[in-house]
Amino acid sequence: MRFSDYIVFVDESGDHGMDSIDDGYPLFVLSCCLISKREYMGTVVPAMQQLKFSTFGHDAVILHEREIRKDLGPFSVLREPNRKQAFIQALTDVLDRTPMTVFSAVIDKRQLAEHRRRGENPYELSLRFCLERIFYSLRRLGQTSDTDGPVLTHVLCESRGRNEDADLELAFRRICGGDNIGNIHLPFEPVLTDKKNNSIGLQLADLVARPIGLKQLRPHQPNRAWDVIEPKLDHDAAGRYLGYGLKCFP
């Protein structure tokens, strides 16, 4: 078995639990970024590091959408409006130049409860859709199998705690084992890693998740990040991304 030429980074926005639903943001969003390893090493990481160096003077800062939005932690230096605006523009430019394909699932937990599906796990529902679509994309690229057998693609997810990680890995392996729309084996391997490891890919996945959710929740609200993300969603030949790069459920 050989390794794929691509890698996937996964992050989320919102709480996947169904016990409580936030009326202000009743969504769970899973975002997955599929990136060529060559592009990741040669283009994506250097561009993000350059942004960190120019803004903070070092690259140890971990880009987190919520902290950026609220000027928390190291992002308190952005409380001056002009500096914040310049940083957001520079970050948007980096995202715009990032060669990646985005796959995302948006779960409206209110509707899930109304459909008497409260017992279903939004994370697992989202992960199933995203892995299915990523598989078909990789297959088109010739990255799922070769003459020697399956080609393995690693999927990096943020570690969230021992119990949560165990549940995630179980769901991941169940989906890849055949619990998917095609009832086929999906050649993916999960890698659970702490965000403190400063993975640029995980930070990208974090940055795109909430703007996708906000577009579905408040479609007429200005959303500069969405304007950059939308062309990167996987799509068919006609440019349609619903059902390809984006699944809204139920």
Contacts in CASP RR format, 6 or more apart in sequence:
PFRMAT RR
TARGET T0000
AUTHOR 0000-0000-0000
METHOD contacts of the structure
MODEL  1
MRFSDYIVFVDESGDHGMDSIDDGYPLFVLSCCLISKREYMGTVVPAMQQ
LKFSTFGHDAVILHEREIRKDLGPFSVLREPNRKQAFIQALTDVLDRTPM
TVFSAVIDKRQLAEHRRRGENPYELSLRFCLERIFYSLRRLGQTSDTDGP
VLTHVLCESRGRNEDADLELAFRRICGGDNIGNIHLPFEPVLTDKKNNSI
GLQLADLVARPIGLKQLRPHQPNRAWDVIEPKLDHDAAGRYLGYGLKCFP
1 148 0 8 1.000
1 149 0 8 1.000
1 150 0 8 1.000
1 151 0 8 1.000
1 152 0 8 1.000
2 146 0 8 1.000
2 148 0 8 1.000
2 151 0 8 1.000
2 152 0 8 1.000
3 151 0 8 1.000
3 152 0 8 1.000
3 153 0 8 1.000
3 154 0 8 1.000
4 37 0 8 1.000
4 138 0 8 1.000
4 143 0 8 1.000
4 151 0 8 1.000
4 152 0 8 1.000
4 153 0 8 1.000
4 154 0 8 1.000
5 36 0 8 1.000
5 37 0 8 1.000
5 38 0 8 1.000
5 141 0 8 1.000
5 143 0 8 1.000
6 34 0 8 1.000
6 35 0 8 1.000
6 36 0 8 1.000
6 37 0 8 1.000
6 138 0 8 1.000
6 141 0 8 1.000
6 143 0 8 1.000
6 153 0 8 1.000
7 34 0 8 1.000
7 35 0 8 1.000
7 37 0 8 1.000
7 40 0 8 1.000
7 153 0 8 1.000
7 154 0 8 1.000
7 155 0 8 1.000
7 156 0 8 1.000
8 32 0 8 1.000
8 33 0 8 1.000
8 34 0 8 1.000
8 35 0 8 1.000
8 134 0 8 1.000
8 153 0 8 1.000
8 154 0 8 1.000
8 155 0 8 1.000
8 156 0 8 1.000
8 188 0 8 1.000
9 32 0 8 1.000
9 33 0 8 1.000
9 35 0 8 1.000
9 156 0 8 1.000
9 199 0 8 1.000
9 201 0 8 1.000
9 202 0 8 1.000
9 204 0 8 1.000
9 205 0 8 1.000
10 30 0 8 1.000
10 31 0 8 1.000
10 32 0 8 1.000
10 33 0 8 1.000
10 127 0 8 1.000
10 130 0 8 1.000
10 155 0 8 1.000
10 156 0 8 1.000
10 157 0 8 1.000
10 158 0 8 1.000
10 202 0 8 1.000
10 205 0 8 1.000
11 30 0 8 1.000
11 31 0 8 1.000
11 157 0 8 1.000
11 158 0 8 1.000
11 202 0 8 1.000
11 205 0 8 1.000
11 206 0 8 1.000
11 209 0 8 1.000
12 28 0 8 1.000
12 29 0 8 1.000
12 30 0 8 1.000
12 31 0 8 1.000
12 123 0 8 1.000
12 126 0 8 1.000
12 158 0 8 1.000
12 209 0 8 1.000
13 27 0 8 1.000
13 28 0 8 1.000
13 29 0 8 1.000
13 31 0 8 1.000
13 65 0 8 1.000
13 206 0 8 1.000
13 209 0 8 1.000
13 210 0 8 1.000
13 212 0 8 1.000
13 213 0 8 1.000
14 22 0 8 1.000
14 25 0 8 1.000
14 27 0 8 1.000
14 28 0 8 1.000
14 29 0 8 1.000
14 210 0 8 1.000
15 22 0 8 1.000
15 28 0 8 1.000
16 28 0 8 1.000
16 121 0 8 1.000
16 122 0 8 1.000
16 123 0 8 1.000
17 28 0 8 1.000
17 109 0 8 1.000
17 121 0 8 1.000
17 122 0 8 1.000
18 109 0 8 1.000
18 112 0 8 1.000
18 113 0 8 1.000
18 118 0 8 1.000
18 119 0 8 1.000
18 120 0 8 1.000
18 121 0 8 1.000
18 122 0 8 1.000
21 109 0 8 1.000
21 110 0 8 1.000
21 113 0 8 1.000
25 217 0 8 1.000
26 108 0 8 1.000
26 109 0 8 1.000
26 110 0 8 1.000
26 217 0 8 1.000
27 106 0 8 1.000
27 107 0 8 1.000
27 108 0 8 1.000
27 109 0 8 1.000
27 213 0 8 1.000
27 216 0 8 1.000
27 217 0 8 1.000
28 106 0 8 1.000
28 107 0 8 1.000
28 109 0 8 1.000
28 122 0 8 1.000
28 123 0 8 1.000
28 126 0 8 1.000
29 104 0 8 1.000
29 105 0 8 1.000
29 106 0 8 1.000
29 107 0 8 1.000
29 126 0 8 1.000
29 209 0 8 1.000
29 210 0 8 1.000
29 212 0 8 1.000
29 213 0 8 1.000
30 104 0 8 1.000
30 105 0 8 1.000
30 123 0 8 1.000
30 126 0 8 1.000
30 127 0 8 1.000
30 130 0 8 1.000
30 209 0 8 1.000
31 102 0 8 1.000
31 103 0 8 1.000
31 104 0 8 1.000
31 205 0 8 1.000
31 206 0 8 1.000
31 208 0 8 1.000
31 209 0 8 1.000
31 212 0 8 1.000
32 102 0 8 1.000
32 103 0 8 1.000
32 104 0 8 1.000
32 130 0 8 1.000
32 134 0 8 1.000
32 155 0 8 1.000
32 205 0 8 1.000
33 100 0 8 1.000
33 101 0 8 1.000
33 102 0 8 1.000
33 201 0 8 1.000
33 204 0 8 1.000
33 205 0 8 1.000
33 208 0 8 1.000
34 100 0 8 1.000
34 101 0 8 1.000
34 102 0 8 1.000
34 103 0 8 1.000
34 134 0 8 1.000
34 137 0 8 1.000
34 138 0 8 1.000
35 44 0 8 1.000
35 98 0 8 1.000
35 99 0 8 1.000
35 100 0 8 1.000
35 101 0 8 1.000
35 201 0 8 1.000
35 204 0 8 1.000
36 99 0 8 1.000
39 99 0 8 1.000
39 100 0 8 1.000
40 200 0 8 1.000
40 201 0 8 1.000
43 97 0 8 1.000
43 98 0 8 1.000
43 99 0 8 1.000
44 98 0 8 1.000
44 99 0 8 1.000
44 100 0 8 1.000
44 200 0 8 1.000
44 201 0 8 1.000
44 204 0 8 1.000
45 200 0 8 1.000
47 94 0 8 1.000
47 97 0 8 1.000
47 98 0 8 1.000
48 63 0 8 1.000
48 94 0 8 1.000
48 200 0 8 1.000
48 203 0 8 1.000
48 204 0 8 1.000
49 59 0 8 1.000
49 200 0 8 1.000
51 90 0 8 1.000
51 91 0 8 1.000
51 94 0 8 1.000
52 58 0 8 1.000
52 59 0 8 1.000
52 60 0 8 1.000
52 61 0 8 1.000
52 63 0 8 1.000
53 59 0 8 1.000
54 90 0 8 1.000
55 61 0 8 1.000
55 77 0 8 1.000
55 87 0 8 1.000
55 90 0 8 1.000
56 74 0 8 1.000
56 77 0 8 1.000
59 198 0 8 1.000
60 198 0 8 1.000
61 74 0 8 1.000
62 195 0 8 1.000
62 196 0 8 1.000
62 198 0 8 1.000
62 203 0 8 1.000
63 91 0 8 1.000
63 203 0 8 1.000
63 206 0 8 1.000
63 207 0 8 1.000
64 195 0 8 1.000
64 203 0 8 1.000
64 206 0 8 1.000
65 206 0 8 1.000
65 207 0 8 1.000
65 209 0 8 1.000
65 210 0 8 1.000
66 72 0 8 1.000
66 210 0 8 1.000
67 73 0 8 1.000
67 74 0 8 1.000
67 75 0 8 1.000
68 75 0 8 1.000
68 78 0 8 1.000
68 87 0 8 1.000
68 88 0 8 1.000
68 91 0 8 1.000
71 78 0 8 1.000
71 79 0 8 1.000
71 84 0 8 1.000
77 83 0 8 1.000
78 84 0 8 1.000
78 87 0 8 1.000
88 224 0 8 1.000
91 207 0 8 1.000
92 224 0 8 1.000
92 225 0 8 1.000
92 228 0 8 1.000
95 204 0 8 1.000
95 207 0 8 1.000
95 208 0 8 1.000
95 225 0 8 1.000
95 228 0 8 1.000
95 229 0 8 1.000
96 228 0 8 1.000
98 204 0 8 1.000
98 232 0 8 1.000
100 204 0 8 1.000
100 232 0 8 1.000
101 137 0 8 1.000
101 232 0 8 1.000
101 233 0 8 1.000
101 234 0 8 1.000
101 245 0 8 1.000
102 208 0 8 1.000
102 212 0 8 1.000
102 229 0 8 1.000
102 232 0 8 1.000
102 233 0 8 1.000
102 234 0 8 1.000
102 245 0 8 1.000
103 129 0 8 1.000
103 130 0 8 1.000
103 133 0 8 1.000
103 134 0 8 1.000
103 137 0 8 1.000
103 233 0 8 1.000
103 234 0 8 1.000
103 245 0 8 1.000
103 246 0 8 1.000
104 130 0 8 1.000
104 208 0 8 1.000
104 209 0 8 1.000
104 212 0 8 1.000
104 233 0 8 1.000
104 245 0 8 1.000
104 246 0 8 1.000
104 247 0 8 1.000
105 125 0 8 1.000
105 126 0 8 1.000
105 127 0 8 1.000
105 129 0 8 1.000
105 130 0 8 1.000
105 246 0 8 1.000
105 247 0 8 1.000
105 248 0 8 1.000
105 249 0 8 1.000
106 212 0 8 1.000
106 213 0 8 1.000
106 216 0 8 1.000
106 246 0 8 1.000
106 247 0 8 1.000
106 248 0 8 1.000
106 249 0 8 1.000
107 122 0 8 1.000
107 125 0 8 1.000
107 126 0 8 1.000
107 249 0 8 1.000
108 216 0 8 1.000
108 248 0 8 1.000
108 249 0 8 1.000
108 250 0 8 1.000
109 122 0 8 1.000
111 250 0 8 1.000
112 118 0 8 1.000
112 120 0 8 1.000
112 122 0 8 1.000
112 249 0 8 1.000
112 250 0 8 1.000
115 250 0 8 1.000
117 250 0 8 1.000
121 171 0 8 1.000
123 168 0 8 1.000
123 171 0 8 1.000
124 171 0 8 1.000
124 175 0 8 1.000
125 249 0 8 1.000
126 247 0 8 1.000
127 168 0 8 1.000
127 171 0 8 1.000
127 172 0 8 1.000
127 175 0 8 1.000
128 175 0 8 1.000
128 179 0 8 1.000
128 180 0 8 1.000
128 181 0 8 1.000
129 247 0 8 1.000
129 249 0 8 1.000
130 247 0 8 1.000
131 155 0 8 1.000
131 172 0 8 1.000
131 175 0 8 1.000
131 176 0 8 1.000
131 180 0 8 1.000
131 186 0 8 1.000
131 188 0 8 1.000
132 180 0 8 1.000
132 181 0 8 1.000
132 182 0 8 1.000
132 186 0 8 1.000
133 234 0 8 1.000
133 243 0 8 1.000
133 244 0 8 1.000
133 245 0 8 1.000
133 247 0 8 1.000
134 153 0 8 1.000
134 188 0 8 1.000
135 144 0 8 1.000
135 184 0 8 1.000
135 186 0 8 1.000
135 187 0 8 1.000
135 188 0 8 1.000
137 234 0 8 1.000
138 144 0 8 1.000
138 151 0 8 1.000
138 153 0 8 1.000
142 151 0 8 1.000
143 151 0 8 1.000
143 153 0 8 1.000
144 150 0 8 1.000
144 151 0 8 1.000
144 153 0 8 1.000
144 187 0 8 1.000
145 151 0 8 1.000
145 187 0 8 1.000
150 185 0 8 1.000
150 187 0 8 1.000
151 187 0 8 1.000
152 187 0 8 1.000
152 188 0 8 1.000
152 189 0 8 1.000
153 187 0 8 1.000
153 188 0 8 1.000
153 189 0 8 1.000
154 188 0 8 1.000
154 189 0 8 1.000
154 190 0 8 1.000
154 191 0 8 1.000
155 172 0 8 1.000
155 188 0 8 1.000
155 189 0 8 1.000
155 190 0 8 1.000
155 191 0 8 1.000
156 191 0 8 1.000
156 193 0 8 1.000
156 199 0 8 1.000
156 201 0 8 1.000
156 202 0 8 1.000
157 168 0 8 1.000
157 172 0 8 1.000
157 190 0 8 1.000
157 191 0 8 1.000
157 192 0 8 1.000
157 193 0 8 1.000
158 192 0 8 1.000
158 193 0 8 1.000
158 194 0 8 1.000
158 195 0 8 1.000
158 202 0 8 1.000
158 206 0 8 1.000
159 165 0 8 1.000
159 192 0 8 1.000
159 193 0 8 1.000
159 194 0 8 1.000
159 195 0 8 1.000
160 168 0 8 1.000
165 192 0 8 1.000
168 190 0 8 1.000
168 192 0 8 1.000
169 190 0 8 1.000
169 192 0 8 1.000
172 188 0 8 1.000
172 190 0 8 1.000
173 190 0 8 1.000
175 186 0 8 1.000
176 185 0 8 1.000
176 186 0 8 1.000
176 187 0 8 1.000
176 188 0 8 1.000
177 185 0 8 1.000
177 186 0 8 1.000
178 184 0 8 1.000
178 185 0 8 1.000
178 186 0 8 1.000
180 186 0 8 1.000
193 199 0 8 1.000
193 202 0 8 1.000
195 202 0 8 1.000
195 203 0 8 1.000
195 206 0 8 1.000
207 225 0 8 1.000
208 225 0 8 1.000
208 229 0 8 1.000
211 223 0 8 1.000
211 225 0 8 1.000
211 226 0 8 1.000
211 229 0 8 1.000
212 226 0 8 1.000
212 229 0 8 1.000
212 246 0 8 1.000
214 221 0 8 1.000
214 223 0 8 1.000
214 226 0 8 1.000
215 223 0 8 1.000
215 226 0 8 1.000
216 248 0 8 1.000
230 241 0 8 1.000
233 241 0 8 1.000
233 244 0 8 1.000
233 245 0 8 1.000
233 246 0 8 1.000
234 241 0 8 1.000
234 244 0 8 1.000
234 245 0 8 1.000
235 241 0 8 1.000
235 244 0 8 1.000
235 245 0 8 1.000
236 244 0 8 1.000
242 248 0 8 1.000
END
